[in-house]
């Protein structure tokens, strides 16, 4: 069983995209958890490559879902805000100047609240995506353990 160093020219490839575990980390993990030394050319490491590929595709799916969800929420919020603004313009014509100013103040507060809501929804979508990635990572690590 020859030992290779990460700086060797013929070192096994790692996960260049940062997704999943590189092969050396897997070998180290197996040595620590199972006291089993795995050669760099051991076929069991092909599973790492396949699982890393799965994680990369899953991350693309989550990213696409996050973008679609964010776009949908932004579209719905924008249409709601524009509907509120057009309704306030119609009401402004029917009320006295004092009433209109009161309504504008109240609606400005609502517009600010809607903007904060929209930002919170974007963060929520990001948190959901990160949470899903963490769940997949834990699942993969438990499946290996």
N, C-alpha and C positions, 0 to 999 in steps of 0.2 A: 504494500500500500504506500504509494508515493505521496508525499505531502507537497502541495502546491501553494505558492504565495500569490496574493491578488495582483502583484506587480509583474508576474511572469508573463511572457509573451503568449504562451499557450493556455493561459488561465481560462476557466469556463466563463461564458458570458453571464452578465448579471442583468437585472431588470433595469434597462436604461431609462425607462419612462417613470421610474419611481413608484410603480404600482407593484404591490406584492413584495415578496422576499427575493433577494438575490440567492444564487445557488450556494454561495459560501455561507451565508447566514443559515440556510436550511441544513447544511452539513454540520454546522456548529450546534444548531438546535437539536438535531438528532443525537449528536455526541453527548450533549448535556442531559437531555431527557431520557435517552435510552442506552447510553453508554455504547453506542454503535458507531463505528467509523465508516463513513460512506465515501467511496472513491469519487473523484470529480466526474468520472465517466460512467458512474453507476446509472443504470436505466431508471431507477426510482426517481431520479432528479427530473426525468421527463414530465412527471406529474406536476412538478413545480412550474415548469414552463407552461403546461396546459392550464393550470389554475391561475397563473399570472395573466395569461391571455384572456381567460374568462373574466377576471377582475377588471382588466382594461376595457373589455366590451361592456361589462356591467356599469363601469364608470361613465362610458359614453352614453349609455341608455339613461342613467340618472341625470347626466348633464342635459341631455335632450329633454327629458321630462321636466327638469327644473326650469329650463328656458321656456318651454311651452306653458308651464304653470304660471311663471312670472309674467309672460306676455298676456295670457288670458286674464289674470288678475288686474294687470295694468289697464287692459282694454275695458274691462268691466268698470273699474274705478273711474277711468277717464270719461266713459259714457255717462256714468252716474253724476259725476261732477258737472259735465256739460249740460245734463238735463236739469240739475239744480240751478245752474247759472241761467239757463234760458227761462226757467220758471220764475226766478227772481226778477228777471227783466220784465216779464209780463205783469207781475204783481206791482212792480215799481210804478207803473203807469197808473194804477188804480188807487194808490194810497197817497196820503199827504206827505209832505217832505219830512216831517218828524217821524212818522211811521216807517217811511222808507229807510231813514237812517238807522232806526232801531233794527229793522229786519236785516239790513246790510251788515251791521255789527254782529248780529247773531249768526247769519250765514257765513260770515268771514271765519267765525269760530268753527263752524261746521266744515268749511273748506280746509282749514288747518288740521282739524281732526281727521278728515279724510286723507289728507296728505300723509299724516303720521300713520294712519291705518295702512295705506298703500306701502309705505316703507317697512312697516312691521310684517306685512304679508311677504314681501321680498325676503326679509331675513328669515321668516318662518320656512319658506321654500328652501333656502340655503341650509337651514338647520336640519330639515327633513332629509335632504340629500346627504349631508355629512353623517347623520344618524344611520342612514341606510348603509353607507360605506363602512361604518364602524361595525354594524351588525354582520355584514358579510365577512369582514375581517375576522371577527370573533368566531363566526361559524367555521370559517376555513381553518383557523388555528385550533379550534376544538376538534375538528374532523381529523386533523393530523395527530393530535395528542391522544 
